[in-house]
Amino acid sequence: MRILLVEDDLDQAESLKRSLQKAGYVVEMAHNGTDGQFLGDEEIFDAIILDLGLPEIAGLDVLKHWRERGNTVPVLILTARDAWHERVDGLNAGADDYLGKPFHGDEVIARLQAIVRRTVGKADNVLEWNGVQLLLSEQQAIDQNGQLIALTAIDFRLLRQFMMYPDKVHSKNQLSEQVYEEDRIKDSNVIEVYVNRLRNYFGKEFIKTQWGKGYRIGPVDK
């Protein structure tokens, strides 16, 4: 899953980025409102972490801009401001959750996971599909026979994307954006290798090929 982190405190941004990467997220960053707003307009993210106190364009104005343009991406607000009305302003502008500074990285990740799960109608921290369970916090899977599977970082990201959106057809290019870090070459041809790894874990029929379009784990359109 791709996360946009918009935070002007460089040390805090790098620290949070490392925590997010450890939790299995692909992270892109912006350090001012102008760049953050542009990335939110031009690229697709599963969620955005947005600081309110940004230079150039305030975080609240960035959020209002996205919502006015119909961008419904889940947004978690970070702010050092304590006034209750500022928190209300952020939520009324379209934020999905709010977290005050200072914060712990684990709480950011927990809140982020919660709003993303709500967006796709998932209630808990375990995804299930056709007898396979994905333990999001542990980054492990349980196969159809109850066997615990230790996943690599890319295995986990890829499986999570499939199981979060089981009825969606994912092209190789889309999947490469979800599993590769921003500073790595996004080679979509390698995705087939990782898809086959997951098939080795869970069976050839677990991930289906929709010819000319990509892969999905839900029923394939005829």
URDAJO-V12797 format. One record per helix or strand of 2 or more residues. SS is the DSSP state (~ for helix, > for strand). FROM is the first residue (numbers start at 0). LEN is the number of residues. If there is no record, write none. Layout:
# URDAJO-V12797
SS,FROM,LEN ; SS,FROM,LEN
This chain:
# URDAJO-V12797
>,1,5 ; ~,9,13 ; >,25,5 ; ~,32,10 ; >,46,5 ; ~,58,10 ; >,73,6 ; ~,83,9 ; >,96,4 ; ~,104,15 ; >,125,4 ; >,131,4 ; >,139,3 ; >,147,3 ; ~,152,12 ; ~,171,8 ; ~,187,15 ; >,207,3 ; >,213,3
